Amino acid sequence: MEKLVAHNSVKVAAVTDHDTVSGLSETQKLAAVYPDILIIPGVEISTPEGDLLVLGTVETPPKPWTVEAVVDFARDNDYVSVVAHPYREYGMGDLARNYQVDAIEVLNGESTQSANKLAHDLAKSMKLPGTAGSDAHQASEVCAVYTEIQVGLDVDEILKAIKKGLVTTHSSARSIHF
């Protein structure tokens, strides 16, 4: 939380633990004392084809966790589905073309520059918005890469902006901007 409080412009973080939302409640409680910090609920679902983020949810999708089922869950509930790190381990790569997702993670803090470039090209070819995710597993990794969205601190407005492609991605650790 301290990284968000101290950062000049990043004031929103999506909590997307793997296959669970159990840590979300505690994170939201910690953030509640900071009026300028917003936590976007979400989850990263492991499907046989690759990882998929669902932004906006406070629950996991019903099983079985196929890409189609997770994307349908997101669409039916006005959440956002994002292909996570498509060209890294547990990424779905070119298989993403087979699904009607809302966005592609084009800048992942744990992916190589070449994997991020491939993801950017994928999003462009699919005419989908690109997002950035730190993929942080430690506090020091938070805010290494981020998605800039010019809307207020409202989850629904942020989700709508992502779907509309009103986003830009940035890296504070690398000079990669898509």
C-alpha positions as CSV (number, residue, x, y, z in Angstrom):
1,M,0.0,0.0,0.0
2,E,2.9,2.3,0.8
3,K,4.1,2.2,-2.8
4,L,0.7,3.5,-4.1
5,V,0.5,6.2,-1.4
6,A,4.0,7.4,-2.3
7,H,3.7,7.2,-6.1
8,N,3.0,10.6,-7.8
9,S,0.4,9.3,-10.2
10,V,-0.4,5.6,-9.7
11,K,-3.3,5.5,-7.3
12,V,-5.2,2.4,-8.4
13,A,-4.1,-1.3,-8.3
14,A,-5.8,-4.4,-9.5
15,V,-5.5,-7.4,-7.1
16,T,-5.5,-10.5,-9.3
17,D,-4.3,-13.4,-7.3
18,H,-4.0,-16.8,-9.1
19,D,-7.3,-18.7,-9.0
20,T,-8.6,-17.1,-5.8
21,V,-10.0,-13.8,-4.5
22,S,-9.3,-14.7,-0.9
23,G,-6.7,-11.8,-0.4
24,L,-9.0,-9.2,-1.9
25,S,-11.0,-8.3,1.2
26,E,-7.9,-7.7,3.3
27,T,-6.3,-5.6,0.6
28,Q,-9.4,-3.5,0.3
29,K,-9.5,-3.0,4.1
30,L,-5.9,-1.8,4.0
31,A,-6.6,0.6,1.2
32,A,-9.8,2.0,2.8
33,V,-7.9,4.4,5.0
34,Y,-6.5,6.1,2.0
35,P,-9.1,8.2,0.2
36,D,-7.0,8.6,-3.0
37,I,-6.3,4.8,-3.4
38,L,-8.6,2.4,-5.2
39,I,-8.3,-1.3,-5.4
40,I,-9.8,-3.0,-8.5
41,P,-11.1,-6.4,-7.6
42,G,-10.1,-9.2,-9.9
43,V,-8.6,-12.7,-10.3
44,E,-6.1,-14.4,-12.6
45,I,-7.6,-17.7,-13.8
46,S,-5.4,-20.5,-14.9
47,T,-7.1,-22.2,-18.0
48,P,-5.6,-25.0,-20.0
49,E,-5.0,-22.6,-22.8
50,G,-3.3,-19.9,-20.7
51,D,-3.8,-17.4,-17.9
52,L,-6.7,-14.9,-18.2
53,L,-7.4,-11.9,-15.9
54,V,-10.9,-10.9,-14.9
55,L,-11.1,-7.3,-13.7
56,G,-14.0,-6.2,-11.6
57,T,-15.0,-9.4,-10.0
58,V,-15.0,-10.2,-6.3
59,E,-15.6,-13.9,-6.9
60,T,-14.0,-16.6,-9.1
61,P,-15.8,-17.7,-12.2
62,P,-17.7,-21.0,-11.9
63,K,-15.7,-24.1,-13.0
64,P,-14.7,-25.5,-15.4
65,W,-12.2,-22.8,-16.2
66,T,-12.0,-22.8,-19.9
67,V,-11.2,-19.6,-21.8
68,E,-14.7,-19.5,-23.2
69,A,-16.4,-19.9,-19.8
70,V,-14.2,-17.3,-18.1
71,V,-14.7,-14.8,-21.0
72,D,-18.5,-15.4,-20.8
73,F,-18.5,-14.9,-17.1
74,A,-16.7,-11.6,-17.5
75,R,-19.0,-10.4,-20.4
76,D,-22.2,-11.5,-18.6
77,N,-21.2,-9.5,-15.5
78,D,-19.7,-6.4,-17.2
79,Y,-16.2,-7.3,-16.1
80,V,-13.1,-7.0,-18.2
81,S,-11.3,-10.1,-19.6
82,V,-7.6,-9.6,-20.3
83,V,-5.2,-12.2,-21.8
84,A,-2.3,-12.2,-19.3
85,H,1.3,-12.3,-20.5
86,P,0.5,-14.1,-23.7
87,Y,4.0,-14.9,-24.8
88,R,5.4,-16.1,-21.4
89,E,5.0,-19.3,-19.5
90,Y,1.3,-20.0,-18.9
91,G,0.4,-17.5,-21.6
92,M,-2.0,-18.4,-24.4
93,G,0.0,-16.8,-27.2
94,D,-1.6,-16.8,-30.6
95,L,-4.5,-18.9,-29.2
96,A,-5.9,-15.6,-27.9
97,R,-7.1,-14.9,-31.5
98,N,-9.7,-17.6,-31.0
99,Y,-11.5,-15.8,-28.1
100,Q,-13.5,-12.6,-27.7
101,V,-11.5,-11.0,-24.9
102,D,-11.6,-7.4,-24.0
103,A,-7.9,-6.6,-23.9
104,I,-4.4,-8.0,-24.1
105,E,-1.7,-7.5,-21.5
106,V,1.0,-5.9,-23.8
107,L,3.3,-4.8,-21.0
108,N,4.0,-7.3,-18.2
109,G,6.6,-6.5,-15.6
110,E,7.9,-10.1,-15.5
111,S,8.0,-10.7,-19.3
112,T,10.9,-10.1,-21.6
113,Q,11.0,-7.1,-24.0
114,S,10.5,-9.4,-26.9
115,A,7.5,-11.2,-25.3
116,N,5.9,-7.8,-24.6
117,K,6.5,-6.7,-28.2
118,L,4.8,-9.9,-29.5
119,A,1.9,-9.1,-27.1
120,H,1.7,-5.6,-28.4
121,D,1.6,-6.8,-32.0
122,L,-1.1,-9.3,-31.0
123,A,-3.3,-6.6,-29.5
124,K,-2.8,-4.4,-32.5
125,S,-3.7,-7.1,-35.0
126,M,-6.8,-8.0,-33.0
127,K,-7.7,-4.3,-32.6
128,L,-7.9,-4.7,-28.9
129,P,-6.7,-2.4,-26.1
130,G,-3.4,-3.1,-24.5
131,T,-2.9,-3.1,-20.7
132,A,0.1,-3.2,-18.4
133,G,0.5,-5.3,-15.3
134,S,3.4,-5.4,-12.9
135,D,2.7,-9.1,-12.1
136,A,4.0,-8.1,-8.7
137,H,4.8,-10.9,-6.3
138,Q,6.7,-8.6,-4.0
139,A,6.1,-5.0,-2.9
140,S,9.2,-3.8,-4.7
141,E,7.7,-4.9,-8.1
142,V,4.5,-2.7,-7.7
143,C,4.3,0.2,-10.2
144,A,7.2,-1.1,-12.3
145,V,4.8,-1.0,-15.2
146,Y,1.3,0.5,-15.2
147,T,-1.7,1.3,-17.3
148,E,-2.6,5.0,-17.5
149,I,-6.4,5.7,-17.5
150,Q,-7.7,9.3,-17.3
151,V,-10.9,8.7,-15.3
152,G,-11.9,9.1,-11.7
153,L,-11.4,6.6,-8.9
154,D,-14.4,4.5,-9.9
155,V,-14.1,0.8,-10.8
156,D,-17.0,0.9,-13.3
157,E,-15.5,3.9,-15.1
158,I,-12.1,2.3,-15.2
159,L,-13.5,-0.9,-16.6
160,K,-15.4,1.0,-19.3
161,A,-12.3,3.0,-20.2
162,I,-10.3,-0.2,-20.6
163,K,-12.9,-1.7,-22.9
164,K,-13.0,1.5,-25.0
165,G,-9.2,1.4,-25.3
166,L,-8.8,4.7,-23.4
167,V,-5.5,3.5,-21.9
168,T,-1.8,3.8,-22.4
169,T,0.9,1.6,-20.9
170,H,4.1,2.7,-19.3
171,S,7.2,1.3,-17.7
172,S,9.1,3.0,-15.0
173,A,11.9,0.4,-15.1
174,R,12.3,0.2,-18.8
175,S,11.9,2.6,-21.7
176,I,9.1,0.6,-23.3
177,H,5.9,2.5,-24.1
178,F,3.2,1.1,-26.4
